C-alpha cells in the first residue's frame, strides 16, 4: 500500500515547532539523571520506556532521593494518568484503524501528538494514520536523541541558564494551541486553579485532581453552549 508522502511531510513539519520547547526540557532531564546518581543508561532508558518527559523527570528525581520503588511508580502513574483522557478522546478515531495501529498508536500519544492530531480526526482513516505516525515518529526520534545529548551536555550547562523554564513553557505552548472555544478556556482555567489549590497533595496527585475538575467543568460548559 502506497504512503501519501505529502501527508508524511506535513506531519514531520508540523511536529518540529512543537518540539522546540522540549529541547531544553531534555537538557533538564539529562542534568537530573547525572545529579540523581542513577545509572546513566537506566535514566536515559526512561526516554523510550516511559516516553513522557514529566514522568521521566519525576521518576529519576525520586529514585535519586532514595524514595521507595512503589512510591516512585505511583508518582509516575499519577502524572501519566492524563494520557487516559487523551486515549478516551481518541478512541472513536482509533476504532476505524487496523489492529496494528490500535496497539502501536497509543504508545506515541504524548501531549504534543495529541495536540497535533486531535484536530485531524475528521480525516479519512488512512490519512489520519499516516499523519499521526509521521508526526509521532518524528517526535520520538528527536526525543531519544536530545535526551541522550542532554545526558552528555547537561552537566556543563551553567545553572544561571535556569533551564527549568522549559517545562512550563512546553505545556503553555500546547495549551494555547488547543484552546479554540470558551469551554476549553474554562476547562484550562478551572484545571489550573484546582491544581494550584491541591498542589500540596503527595505524589503530585493535585495534577490529577485538577485535570478531572477541568474536564468536568469543560464538559458542562460545552453542554450549556449546545
C-alpha positions as CSV (number, residue, x, y, z in Angstrom):
1,X,0.0,0.0,0.0
2,X,1.4,3.4,-1.0
3,X,2.0,6.1,1.5
4,X,1.0,9.7,0.8
5,X,4.3,11.5,1.0
6,X,2.7,14.9,1.2
7,X,0.9,13.8,4.4
8,X,4.2,12.4,5.8
9,X,6.0,15.7,5.1
10,X,3.1,17.7,6.7
11,X,3.3,15.5,9.8
12,X,7.0,15.9,10.1
13,X,6.9,19.7,9.5
14,X,4.0,20.2,12.0
15,X,5.8,18.3,14.7
16,X,9.1,20.3,14.5
17,X,7.8,23.6,16.0
18,X,6.2,21.8,19.0
19,X,9.5,20.0,19.7
20,X,11.5,23.2,20.1
21,X,10.3,23.9,23.7
22,X,11.1,20.2,24.5
23,X,14.8,20.6,23.7
24,X,15.8,22.5,26.9
25,X,13.5,20.1,28.8
26,X,15.7,17.3,27.5
27,X,18.8,19.1,29.0
28,X,16.9,19.3,32.3
29,X,16.3,15.6,32.3
30,X,20.0,14.9,31.4
31,X,21.1,17.1,34.3
32,X,18.7,15.4,36.7
33,X,20.0,12.0,35.7
34,X,23.5,13.0,36.4
35,X,22.7,14.7,39.7
36,X,20.5,11.8,40.9
37,X,23.3,9.2,40.8
38,X,21.1,6.9,38.8
39,X,22.9,4.7,36.3
40,X,23.1,6.9,33.1
41,X,21.8,4.2,30.8
42,X,18.9,3.4,33.2
43,X,18.0,7.0,33.4
44,X,18.1,7.5,29.7
45,X,16.1,4.3,29.0
46,X,13.1,6.1,30.5
47,X,13.1,8.1,27.3
48,X,11.7,5.1,25.4
49,X,10.2,3.1,28.3
50,X,8.1,5.9,29.7
51,X,8.2,8.3,26.7
52,X,6.9,11.1,28.9
53,X,9.2,13.9,29.9
54,X,7.4,15.0,33.1
55,X,7.0,11.4,34.4
56,X,10.6,10.6,33.5
57,X,11.9,13.6,35.3
58,X,9.8,12.8,38.4
59,X,10.9,9.1,38.4
60,X,14.6,10.0,38.0
61,X,14.4,12.7,40.7
62,X,12.6,10.4,43.2
63,X,14.9,7.5,42.6
64,X,17.9,9.8,43.3
65,X,16.5,10.7,46.7
66,X,16.0,7.1,47.7
67,X,12.2,7.0,47.6
68,X,10.7,3.5,47.7
69,X,10.1,1.9,44.4
70,X,6.3,1.7,45.0
71,X,6.1,5.5,45.6
72,X,8.2,6.2,42.5
73,X,5.9,4.0,40.3
74,X,2.8,5.6,41.9
75,X,4.0,9.1,41.2
76,X,4.9,8.3,37.6
77,X,1.5,6.7,37.0
78,X,-0.3,9.7,38.5
79,X,1.5,12.1,36.2
80,X,0.8,9.9,33.2
81,X,-2.8,9.5,34.1
82,X,-3.7,12.4,31.9
83,X,-2.9,10.1,29.0
84,X,-6.1,8.2,29.8
85,X,-8.1,11.3,28.9
86,X,-6.2,11.6,25.6
87,X,-7.0,7.9,24.9
88,X,-10.7,8.4,25.6
89,X,-10.8,11.4,23.2
90,X,-9.0,9.4,20.5
91,X,-10.9,6.1,21.0
92,X,-13.6,6.8,18.4
93,X,-10.9,7.6,15.7
94,X,-8.7,4.6,16.6
95,X,-11.7,2.2,16.2
96,X,-11.6,2.8,12.5
97,X,-7.9,1.9,12.3
98,X,-6.2,-1.5,11.7
99,X,-5.3,-3.7,14.7
100,X,-1.6,-2.9,14.5
101,X,-2.2,0.8,14.7
102,X,-4.6,0.4,17.7
103,X,-1.7,-1.4,19.5
104,X,1.2,0.9,18.4
105,X,-0.5,4.2,18.2
106,X,-1.3,4.7,21.9
107,X,2.4,4.4,22.8
108,X,3.1,7.6,20.9
109,X,0.1,9.5,22.3
110,X,2.1,12.2,24.3
111,X,0.9,15.8,24.8
112,X,2.3,17.2,21.6
113,X,1.0,14.4,19.4
114,X,-2.5,14.7,21.0
115,X,-2.5,18.4,20.4
116,X,-1.4,17.9,16.7
117,X,-3.7,15.0,15.8
118,X,-6.9,15.7,17.7
119,X,-7.7,18.4,15.1
120,X,-7.1,15.8,12.3
121,X,-9.7,13.3,13.4
122,X,-12.1,14.3,10.6
123,X,-9.6,13.0,8.0
124,X,-10.1,9.6,6.4
125,X,-8.6,6.7,8.4
126,X,-5.6,6.3,6.1
127,X,-4.7,10.0,6.0
128,X,-5.1,10.3,9.8
129,X,-2.9,7.2,10.4
130,X,-0.2,8.5,8.1
131,X,-0.1,11.9,9.6
132,X,-0.2,10.5,13.1
133,X,2.7,8.1,12.6
134,X,4.8,10.7,10.7
135,X,4.5,13.3,13.5
136,X,4.8,10.7,16.3
137,X,7.9,9.0,15.0
138,X,9.5,12.4,14.3
139,X,8.8,13.4,17.9
140,X,10.0,10.0,19.3
141,X,13.3,10.1,17.4
142,X,14.1,13.7,18.3
143,X,13.3,12.9,22.0
144,X,15.6,10.0,22.1
145,X,18.5,11.9,20.5
146,X,18.1,15.1,22.6
147,X,17.7,13.4,25.9
148,X,20.9,11.5,25.1
149,X,22.6,14.8,24.3
150,X,21.1,16.2,27.5
151,X,22.8,13.5,29.4
152,X,26.1,14.4,27.9
153,X,25.7,18.2,27.9
154,X,23.5,18.7,30.9
155,X,26.4,18.8,33.5
156,X,28.2,21.6,31.6
157,X,25.2,23.9,31.2
158,X,25.5,26.8,33.6
159,X,22.9,26.9,36.4
160,X,22.3,30.5,35.5
161,X,20.5,29.4,32.4
162,X,17.7,28.1,34.5
163,X,16.5,25.6,32.0
164,X,13.6,24.6,34.2
165,X,11.6,27.2,32.4
166,X,11.3,24.7,29.5
167,X,8.8,22.5,31.4
168,X,6.0,25.1,31.9
169,X,6.8,26.7,28.5
170,X,6.2,23.4,26.8
171,X,2.8,22.9,28.3
172,X,1.8,26.6,27.9
173,X,2.5,26.2,24.1
174,X,0.3,23.1,24.0
175,X,-2.4,24.8,26.0
176,X,-2.6,27.9,23.8
177,X,-2.6,25.7,20.7
178,X,-5.6,23.7,21.9
179,X,-7.9,26.5,23.1
180,X,-10.2,27.3,20.3
181,X,-13.5,27.9,22.2
182,X,-14.9,29.1,25.5
183,X,-15.5,25.7,27.0
184,X,-11.8,24.7,26.6
185,X,-10.7,28.0,28.2
186,X,-13.0,27.3,31.2
187,X,-11.6,23.8,31.4
188,X,-8.0,25.2,31.4
189,X,-8.6,27.9,34.0
190,X,-10.5,25.6,36.3
191,X,-7.9,22.8,35.9
192,X,-5.1,25.3,36.7
193,X,-6.9,26.8,39.7
194,X,-7.7,23.4,41.2
195,X,-4.2,22.1,40.6
196,X,-2.8,25.1,42.4
197,X,-5.1,24.6,45.4
198,X,-4.2,20.9,45.7
199,X,-0.5,21.3,44.9
200,X,0.5,20.1,48.4
201,X,-1.0,16.6,47.9
202,X,1.5,13.8,47.9
203,X,2.9,12.2,44.7
204,X,1.6,15.2,42.7
205,X,-1.9,13.9,42.9
206,X,-3.0,17.5,42.7
207,X,-2.3,17.3,38.9
208,X,-4.9,14.5,38.6
209,X,-7.5,16.3,40.7
210,X,-7.0,19.5,38.7
211,X,-7.3,17.6,35.4
212,X,-10.6,15.9,36.5
213,X,-12.0,19.2,37.7
214,X,-11.1,20.9,34.4
215,X,-12.6,18.1,32.3
216,X,-15.9,18.2,34.3
217,X,-16.2,22.0,34.0
218,X,-15.3,22.0,30.4
219,X,-17.9,19.3,29.6
220,X,-20.6,21.2,31.5
221,X,-19.7,24.4,29.6
222,X,-19.8,22.6,26.3
223,X,-23.2,21.1,27.0
224,X,-24.5,24.5,28.1
225,X,-23.2,26.0,24.8
226,X,-25.1,23.4,22.8
